[in-house]
Amino acid sequence: MKYEPRTNSHASSEPPGLPPVAPPTGKLLIQLFLVPGVIVALIVGLLLIVYWLINGPRSPEAYLTKLDDSNPDIRWRAAADLAQVLPRDPGLASDAHFALELADRLDRARTAHAPAEAAWAAKAPTATKQEAEVERKRLEPDRTYILYLASSLGHFKIPAGVFLLKDMALQTSGMESRELARQRRLAVWHLANLGESVSTFDKLSPPQQAAILQQLDTAAEQGPRPEWARVCRDYLRRRQEGKHDALGVDKVLIACAEDDNPFLREIAAFAMNFWTGTAKEEEAIEETLVRLSHDDGRGEDQLNDLLEEEAAEEAAATTQPLTRQGDTRTLVKKKGYKVQATATITLARRGSLRTRLDLFQELLDPDYLRQVFRTQNKQTGEEKPDEAVVTQTVLNALKALAKLHEKRPELPLKGCPAAVSKLLESDNAAIRNEAREMQNILNGSK
């Protein structure tokens, strides 16, 4: 029997189709868009309130309140946050009163912590590994707090931290040897940051400079460290007049450049990029850099042993087989080469006629550098080039060579132009681009 579909006798005679479409009502629009938007806004607002309650506003007063908290966790977390915020907040980094308050807290923290460090330094040579681990954990919160405050002071446009950073860089006793070495190299690093940060004072508008100097005038009369305020004020006023001096940092860096720790010598050479001084100070800095450009590598064996010891301790503490650099160690096959390279690049950036151009040709040769900078698998002993170090070294050398040519266009660059031309064929895009810019400079084009 043939199937016949049933029909509705009351149905319209019009052919069936889609149901009629009515325009959206205001109620429907509210349901679709406004309500979800309000919900999202409430959630975001709640998250912001929670964040504010936990972290507080990023103002000097809020930071100082947290830094004065009796809870050590709150103190060092505030110091850690501040060290991250200051490089990205020029307004905060220009607050002279805040800089002096932080310097005062760092000085008080170091003074309060010094007896504990000295007591441990006396016991450390004969302590067992277990005793050392317990004591280091006990000292770590105060150590961390001090180093974060020191880092923060390196990012101000006011050299309020220079007095303490110099003292930390020169300290040679009163602390366990390993921690003392860490403090010294970090202090020199922060001095480098401070030199770069203070130089940006010159680029501020006259009203901005005047505001900083006015703050220092006030602090010199009623601040926590009036003598520091006066030194900072007078130093910045001399910069306004184009009279640069190194605030004694030159002597600190020169002393560190003579140390037996090669890492400290290398960082000292790097920091000399960022401090300029009187003619006499500049001459002393250049003499030191020339010596470092022929560094003999003393202390490298002891430093490597120390790094291996620290790696083993980290592995034991975290139950991981290898932690410091994954399963590899870094090697430098030519003694003293890292210090030599850093000093030579710094000489070039400073426009020194005594820059070692023979070494520069090596620094522009990736194939040569691949034989010097190596990584080694700790388990198999297999070696391969340290490509990251090679690339960064070549880029740093190209930029420094451009500075040297800019400041000393009359200086013959010997085989460097040929080395630059060869880099135009590099497989690394960053190196090719930097080499192209350098070649344009050498050719006199913009």
Secondary structure by P-SEA (a helix, b strand, c coil): cbbbbbbccccccccccccccccccaaaaaaccaaaaaaaaaaaaaaaaaaaaacccccaaaaaaaaacccaaaaaaaaaaaaacccccccccccaaaaaaaaaaaaaaaaaaaaaaaaaaaacccccaaaaaaaaaaaaaaaaaaaaaaaaaaacccccaaaaaaaaaaccccccaaaaaaaaaaaaaaaaaaaaaaaacccccaaaaaaaaaaaaaaacccccaaaaaaaaaaaaaaaaccccccaaaaaaaaaaacccaaaaaaaaaacccccccaaaaaaaaaaaaaaaaccccaaaaaaaaaaaaaaaaaaaacccccccccbbbbbcccaaaaaaaaaaaaaaaccccccaaaaaaaacaaaaaaccccccccccbbbbaaaaaaaaaaaaaaaaaaaaaacccccccaaaaaaaaacccccaaaaaaaaaaaaaaaccc
